Amino acid sequence: MFEIIKNTYTIFFGRPFFYRLNYALFYLGLRGMGFLNYENKKNIDTGEKRFLEAFLKDRKNFVLVDVGANVGGYIQEVIKINPDVSVFGFEPHPKTFGVLKKNAEEFSCKSIEIFNVGLSNKKEKLFLYDHGHNDGSAHASLHKGVIEQIHNSSSISYEVDVDFIDNFVLQNQIEKINLLKIDTEGNELNVLLGAKDSLKAGRIEVIHFEFNEMNVISSTFFKDFWDLLFEFDFYRVLHDGMHHIQTYNALTCEIFAYQNIVAIKKVDGVKFGEQE
């Protein structure tokens, strides 16, 4: 029956006259499926908040590693929900780190340590790029094209220290990362590649990251995350809930538009969100 509907729709609406209508339906459909819901990112959105509330409820002694902590908004939201958290925050931008450091002094949680360091797949020095006219923005990236091509802006750069999760875990003797949040404007996959040993050892419980047009600049696909995190269940955060992505499908996964992804270490009988 659905095949008949699809073919009929194509016959009647697959014409240039209806292109704008089809585009509008496509755009609205993406919004409903959890894409492009980034306009109000000053505060954490409803879907993210519901996930955090469900995940953090009644948790004790959990560890949050926030990669790309910016000024600490995500950390603050986690603490509001459950202050019994040990936080490790990473922010490589020198100006933004200054704001984060000041804000962190006001956070009330079990413990918090912040580092003026970026995370990637190895220890080195790299250049971090930001807007020339808005230095200290939330768009700062290790990929110059994010600023100059995606945001069509002139860029400035800072040489920053970069480490990797496995090295940090080893040096600090961290046994478990309950929540790894990554917001690195296109460098998310490299951060995870720098955590291969931790992933293999089962030290990471949940990963919260974004997939969007920045990944075009860094030449990474959703399939790269899917293959690397094969021991995790993937969920796309909707406005009011989460959708379980049970199978990889290039048509619905390789959409280079803002999507908020939660990857949860597979545990028998434990599922979040709706089923596909």
N, C-alpha and C positions, 0 to 999 in steps of 0.2 A: 504493500500500500504506500509506504513511504517513497519507494522508487517511482511510483506513478506521480506522486505529488511533486517530487524533485524534477522529473522530466517535464511535467506540465508547467511548473514555475519557470523553467528554463525557456520553454517555447514562448510563453507570454511575456516574461519580464526580462529575458536576456537580450534586451535591445538597448541601443544608445539612449533612447528617450528615458529609460528607467534607471540609468546608471546612478544618478544622484540619489534616488530612492534606495537602491541597493547598497550604496555606500553608507547612507544614514543607518540602514538596518544593520549593516556589518559593524559599524562603529558602536551602535547601541548594544548589539550582541556581545561585543568585546567587553564593554563596561559591565554587563551582567555576568560575564564569565570570569571577572576578576582582573581584567586588564585595564590599564590607563586610569585607575582610581588613585591618582597621586595629587590632585589639585589642592586638597587640604592636608598637606603634610606638615603643617606647623605643629599639629598635635597628632598623636598616634591614631590611626583610623579604627573604626568599630571592629572590623574583622581581626586586626592585630590585637586589639585589647581583649577581645573574647578569647583568642588563643592563649594569650598570656595569663588571663584569669584562670582558664581551665588547666593550664600546664603548671602554674605556680601555686595553685590552691593547696594549702596545708603542707607545702614542701618545707623541709628543714635542711639547713646546712647545704644549700645548693650553690653551685658556682656558675657565674655568668662571665663569659669572655666576650667583650664588645669590641669588634674590630671595625674601625672607622666610627669612633664614638661621637665625633663632632663635639657639640657642647654639652652632651650628656642627657639629651631628651629621653632616649630609650632606657638608659639606666634609671632615670628618675621614675619612669612609668613602672618599671619592674619593682623598684623599692616601694612605690605606693601600694602595689598589690601584695607584696610580701617582702618585708625588710630583712628577713633572715637569709641574706645572700652575701656571698663573697664575690666582689666585682674586680675584674681585671679589664681596664679600658685602654685602648690604643688609639691615639690620634697623632698622625705625623705632622700636620700643619702647625707651624710654630705659633701663629696668631690664634688659631682656633683652640690649640692646646691651652693657651693662657686662659681663655674663657672657661674651658672644661675644668681646669685646675681650680679656678675660683668657685665654680658651681659645685665641684665635688666636695669642697669644704662644708657645704650645707647639707649634703646627703647624709641621711641617718640609716645606716645598714650595718651588717655584721662587720664587714671590712671592705675597703676600696683602695685599689692601687691603680694609678694611671701612668701611662708611659708615652713620652713624646717620640713614638716610634711607629712605623708602618709595618704591616705584616704582608708577606708574599710567600714565595716558594724557596727562598734562600736568604742568607744573611749578606747584605751588601748595602751600598749607598746608591740611591736612585733620585731622580728628579720628580718632584710633586708639582703639578700644574694647577693654577687657579686663575680666575678672571683678573685681568689687569685693572678693571674698574670696580671690582667687588672682591677684593682680596679677603680671604677668610670665609668664603662662601661654603655651602654644603655640597658644592659640585667638584671640589678639589679632587684630582685624580692623578695616578701615576701614568696615565695615558693622555698625552697632549691633545690627541684628537677629540677627547671628550669635551674639552673647553673650546677648541677652535672649530671643530666640525659639527658636533652635536649642538652646542650652545652658540655657535657663530660669534665667538668673542675673541678678543686678543688675550694672550696668556702671559702670566709671569711664572717663574719657577723657583723652587727651593730645593736644595740638595738635602735629603733626609736619610736617616738611618732606617733600614728595613731588616726585620728579623723574620723567623718563621715559627709556626706554632709548635712543632715537634721540639725545636731547640728550647723554646720558652717553657714548655711542659717539663722537659728534662731538667733544666736549670732550677726550676721552682718546685720540682717534685710534686706536680699536680696529678692526682690519681684519677680525677673525673672532671669533665666539663659537662655540666648538665644542659647548658644553653650556650651555643656559639652563634652570635649574631654578627653578620658580615654585611657591611654597607660601604663598599670601596669603589664605587663608580666604575665598574667594569673589570676590577681585578679580583673578583670573588673566587674564580676558579683557581688562580694561583695561590690564594690563601689556603684553599682546601688541599691543593697539591703539597703545600708545606705542612700539612697535618696528616700525611699518609700513614705514618707510624701510629699516631694517636687513633686514627680511624680503624686501622687494622687491629689494634689492641682493645677496641671497644670502649675507649675513654670518652667518646663524645656521644651524648644522648640525643640532642636535638640541634638542628642547624636552621637558622632563619636568615634567608638572603633574598636579594632582589635579582631579577633577570629582566633586562630591558635593552634599549637601543645602544647602551654603552658596550654591550657585548659584541656588537658589530665592530666597534673600534678595536677591542681586544681579541677579535677573531675566535670567540668561544661560542659554542652551541649548547642548548639545553641538554642535548645528548651527552655532552661531555660530563655534565653534572650527574646525569642519570647513570652513566657507566661507572663513574668514580664512586658514587654513593649507592652501590647496588644492594647494600644491606639496610637501606633506609626506605621508608614509605614516603612518597611525595604528596604534598597537599598545596593547592593554590588557595590563598586567602581571598575570600569574597568580602563584600561589604558587611555581611552579617553571617559569618560562618566560614567553613573551609570545605573545599572540594577535593576528594581523594583522587589523585591521578594514578589509576591502577596500571595502565599500560602506556608506554611511550608511543606517541603518534606525532610525526613531524608536522602535520597540518595544524594541530592544536597546541603543540609545545614550542615549535620554532617560530614563535611570534615575538619579534624584537620590539616589544612595547612593555611598559612597566607592568610587572607582575610580582607579587609578593609570595615567596615560596617558603614552606616549612617542610623540612626533611626530618623524619622521626625514626630513630633506630627501631628496626622491626622487632616486635615482641608478640608472641603468639597470643591471639585473643584481644589485643589492644588496638583499637582504631579510633581515629579522630575524623570528624566531618562525615559528609555523605559519601556514598559509594557511587562509582561511575556506572 
